[in-house]
Amino acid sequence: MAKIGIFDSGYGGLTILEAIRRELPEYDYLYLGDNARAPYGTHSFDVIYRYTLQAVHYLINKNCALIILACNTASAKALRTIQQHDLPLINDQRVNDQRVNVLGVIRPTVEAVPAITKNGHVGILATPATVSSESYMLELEKIDPSLVVSQQACPMWVPLIESGEHNSDGADYFVEKYLNEILHKDPQIDTLVLGCTHYPLLKEKIDQFLRDTEIPGCRDSEIKTIAQGDLVAHSLKDYLSRHPEYRNQLSLNGTCTYLTTENADRFSQSASHFLSVPISAEHIDL
């Protein structure tokens, strides 16, 4: 029987894993964080695609039938190529009846946006790579062309989170900097999408800034910030209900194994802080 693989460039995917396990606790999971090469958000398409494909191959070799790219940068830059080019080859070469699929986190997020925004003005906070891909803008346009979408790259947020400095006073400067920039692009934004799985770790600071700061312009209501965890979890549950060919391959022991390309002890300590429960990770090389 197979597992569900969850991949991220670092710790951010743990926020997705946590939400998925709350929604679907019965399955077995394998989490892989490529912490040694994080962050992905400043790399080129070729590098992001190569790193992501290496992780996908590793998880497939560890008997994962479904793999979630719990990384917006990987979802934006690598997912489509992997789905269209690599997966057909991978599935053709498998010697048994098991099939493999790779899913991302962007589509489940954008599908929820039109029901959340009240005035149709949406902001995307993401890594430079995700912003440059325009994946959110393109997907939102497909769903609702009337939406007014603005983007803001936040290159310092992931390094702050990966280094454990996201709760420090120093993080306040960069939270305020990027929020000011996107709200000056469109003061009418009423919905902000946290387009990186790391960013929920900054959500408390983001919401505090939005409550306490008056931005020139007209906003009719409080700005809603969207974290992705629950949206991806609900989407995965729906996907499994519609695709028994994948669901029936999965083992049901409620376990979770953690792998990292970084020092295992360091990852275990930081991941335990992210998840508020002690975990033990194993080091691997990709």
Secondary structure, DSSP 8 states (H G I E B T S, - for coil): -BEEEEEESSSTHHHHHHHHHHH-TTS-EEEEE-GGG---TTS-HHHHHHHHHHHHHHHHHTTEEEEEE--HHHHHHTHHHIIIIIHHHHHHH-SSS---EEE-SHHHHHHHHHHH-SSSEEEEEE-HHHHHHTHHHHHHHHH-TT-EEEEEE-TTHHHHHHTT-TTSHHHHHHHHHHHHHHHHH-TT--EEEE-STTGGGGHHHHHHHHHH---SS---S--EEE-SHHHHHHHHHHHHHH-HHHHTTB--S--EEEEESS-HHHHHHHHHHHHTS---EEE---
